[in-house]
């Protein structure tokens, strides 16, 4: 019998949307905007096969802008090739937040815009014998940080996980990214049992991991 994970990953992006996010519409989102300007932020769901090259590149640039130093200082290192390969994994899906039209408060002039303001990528998969939903990336432009956008995206991902009846949501976070650690802890994430432990080297020095694996039960 095919598992829910395999069934879900075999769905087209439109069928996935219908099955797991039927109440999610590409409508204006209630995030604050700079004073004197009203901005619509639109949310869309894409897969690694349906996301446009321009949007994929925008996601990559946002990752680099927000996390390049963390990657360079970690055991992962930074590699454009490896990151782009990961971003094209077949079962990866994207929640994209873009600017819609904007209207200046003292004018009726509308300006079209498709700027990527943030995204979350996730995958329904298996980790250490568990069926899970794994958050691969979540990155938000500075304009929307502190607005609840990250919490909103995480909530959508967790809703997909619950509807797919997986055991838990998981993610990887750099140890030095204290802001991200605090954010995930507030959402109920804890260090997972399979998170890497410190290692004792031959010379007796303890080498701490540069990243942690966090998880949250969805049962």
Secondary structure, 3 states (H helix, E strand, C coil): CCCHHHHHHCCCHHHHHHHHCCCCCCCECCCCCCCCEEEEEEEEEEECCCCCHHHHHHHHHHHHHHHHHHHHHCCCCCCHHHHHHHHCCCCCEEEEEEEEEEEECCCCCEECCCCEEEEEEEEEEEECCEEEEEEEEEEECHHHCCCCHHHHHHHHHHHHHHHCCCCEEEEEEECCCHHHHHHHHHCCCEECCCCCCCEECCCCCEECCCEEEEEEECC
